[in-house]
């Protein structure tokens, strides 16, 4: 396997990426990025390396503002992320080292919704969406049921505070990305903090904070509404014990897709990143992507 540092441009900003190349000529490629507030180094290399074992290249990138990419620091914005996804796909099509006519998308959690949105707007051959965020309102209600505080009220309060500061060009009001159930964080359900931090490398400059305005966007972001526009085969990996994104929303997405396979795992939201759930997920995803790209 050959691993190369690279970059591309999205909306005038540089996005950092890595290209994983198998020992094969002109391989198909899987475009990959992470979920809510995360960077590509957070266990995505483990998936990319396994995909190269199937003869697939993997193009793994960071959104604007994350990792070494340019942009507003750790600004979580699904619509900006979607733009980054489309820019990444357009960039990969023109790479000499891969077959730009055979492209798949892989996303997890928040980016599990982004890949649905992107597949509705770009022609791709397959999509793998892991523990996908597909319905913002359903996710907000799910978080409210599983967190230890009045989540919707706290989220709205913090989101409005950041939005107002933005109107007056003041510094951003940030909130923790992940926290314990008795404190407000964007992800604060039982086990969320330990599950998230377990995938964060020790040598990262990542901060557990993001501008709070994202709290106002979450309910409006509904990738499930674009399901009818996705023409390619889709593999959904659903965690039955997920207390961050509702498994029922992913099941509804499956009902709306024309070409869908579903892998159901008996674990929580962060289960597919490690251990036996990871082994099952990456093996199934690699086989699915190999079938539809080869």
Phi, psi and omega in degrees: 000138177249132183239119186239137172281137181208186181199166175208173183249138175224120179051040176082003179244151180275128174252131180275150183205168172229141178247119177262121184244128176283172177277069182206152181270133175054055184284155168294166188225142176251121178270130189225144170206167191267184184266211192296111174070013187256163179249163186295338181285352184278075175074355178294327176303328180297320177290314182301317181296322178292324179294327177295335176294338176269007181082017182256139169280156177227127177251106188249122187232162173254142176294163172305133178089359180239148181059229179267005181285151178281157176129176180301127189302120174050039175280113177271118182210110186299330182282325171293317178301319179300319176299318178298319178300313182294323177295321179296316179298316179298321179294314183297327180302332185260005179287139180282337188273355179226169176271099183291354176268357178232094186233136172236162178242140176230125178219155182227137178060242181303318181285347171296334171277323180300324182290330174292314178300318182290318180296335176285345185243344180231146179280114177228167187265338181194158178223134171242117182242118185255133185034059194282139168279113185233348183214107186298317181294317178297323179292319178300316180292323179295317177296320180297321180289331188257349180269169185263009182225177175285081191301308184301318180294315180296319179298316180295317180301311181292321180297316180294322179299317179291320180297317179295318177300323178295323179298327181261015176056037176265171180297153184291150171264118184255158174228158176297144174289317182223142181202183179280161183299335183268008176228156179279130169210159181299325175237105186224025178281163180305129179086350183295316184295310181294320180296318180292310185293338177295336181262000180273122179296154182290333187263027183263155174264006180303142178246143178278067182196148174210155175303135189287350182300337179301332181299332179278340182271331186308311183295337184272350185265114187224077178305335180301333181291346180259008186303321183292345181265000179267115185263343186269166175295144182230135171251122176255126174255114186247131175265115185297333183257023183292121176250017175250302172252137186288125176302330180297328179291320177294324177294323176295322176299317179302322180293335184266346181273145182281324184231095188223143169237148183232129171250120180253127182245142178272076181201176176270189188302321184265002180303317184294355181273350185201165174067204182298319176301321176298316182299316179294317182296308186291327177294315180292317180296316179298317179295318178298312181295320178300315180300317188270347176260337180272000000 
